[in-house]
Amino acid sequence: MDIFIFIVSMAALIYGADFIIEQSEKIALHYKISSFVIGATLVALGTSLPEMAVSMSASIKGSGDIAVANVIGSTIFNISLVLGVVFLIAKNVKPTRDLFAKDSAWSLFPIFAFILMGIDGEINFVDGLLFLALMAGYLMFLISSNAMEEIDEDIAKEKFAWGKTALLLAVGFIFVVVGADFAIDSASNIARSFGISEWVIGLFLIAFGTSLPELTISIKSALNNNTDLAIGNIIGSNVANFTMVLGLSSLINPLNVDLSANLFDITAAVIASVMLVFITANKLYNKSAGIALMVILALVVQNSLA
């Protein structure tokens, strides 16, 4: 039964991603907003809803370590798995936006802020407010740097109707979020049936499961040659995971952070973020970069299962 639920939930993720991508492109075209900015804001915030739901629920229940592990794990998966897959399957990854000059630093700011906040062993209410301020700064930056870089001629011919677009966008987000939720539960049950520990399920499967929306949407975008939206979704989701997810979770209850105990995972997240900057700086949007990112993922999986 769990296998059937997992298959159905994955189908919901795929169909939901289709709705979100198409309607987001329509909004971008109508308001002359670039695909990257739409991916880094509307789509990124939408695909971060599973992380937000899991982490805020964990904070309410006093399990702050799960909230923090979820964000760290999601950051690793978003870059190593999602971006790695995009580079491996996309035929021609040529972002029209200068990602290194405009955006790559935003993959580092949140995680560096997290490390500084976690040195004292806790992310408290004030830290949460600072995270939210960082998110506000990111949104201001995106608005100021917006420019239309490309136009999809097929979508351009369609008449824009806010009512229909908003409805389909909402349906897409519901499919993605609910699909991710059921995928997590079913995958966890399957893992338990094979005797995998609760710790590995929490650190590995939950982070992977909440990254499924980003994975699905980015893959569909890459196959449609809309790599700006795909990469914008990754960078925006990582910023949202730290600033919005941890920020709001720490407003509910202080989150305990043990940097030494979780050194491997945090270091892996930092290395993956630095690799993203290096890739954008040298425009290494190719299968070789995808393989290098997958190596990071393999090391994280190996450590989790050790």
Sequence and secondary structure as in RCSB ss.txt:
>XXXX:A:sequence
MDIFIFIVSMAALIYGADFIIEQSEKIALHYKISSFVIGATLVALGTSLPEMAVSMSASIKGSGDIAVANVIGST
IFNISLVLGVVFLIAKNVKPTRDLFAKDSAWSLFPIFAFILMGIDGEINFVDGLLFLALMAGYLMFLISSNAMEE
IDEDIAKEKFAWGKTALLLAVGFIFVVVGADFAIDSASNIARSFGISEWVIGLFLIAFGTSLPELTISIKSALNN
NTDLAIGNIIGSNVANFTMVLGLSSLINPLNVDLSANLFDITAAVIASVMLVFITANKLYNKSAGIALMVILALV
VQNSLA
>XXXX:A:secstr
 HHHHHHHHHHHHHHHHHHHHHHHHHHHHHTT  HHHHIIIIIHHHHTHHHHHHHHHHHHTT HHHHHHHHHHHH
HIIIIIIIHHHHHH S    SS HHHHTGGGGTHHHHHHHHHHTTTEE HHHHHHHHHHHHHHHHHHHHT     
  HHHHHS   HHHHHHHHHHHHHHHHHHHHHHHHHHHHHHHHTT  HHHIIIIIHHHHHTHHHHHHHHHHHHTT
 HHHHHHHHHHHHHHIIIIIIHHHHHHS EE  TTTTHHHHHHHHHHHHHHHHHHHHT  SHHHHHHHHHHHHHH
HHHHH 
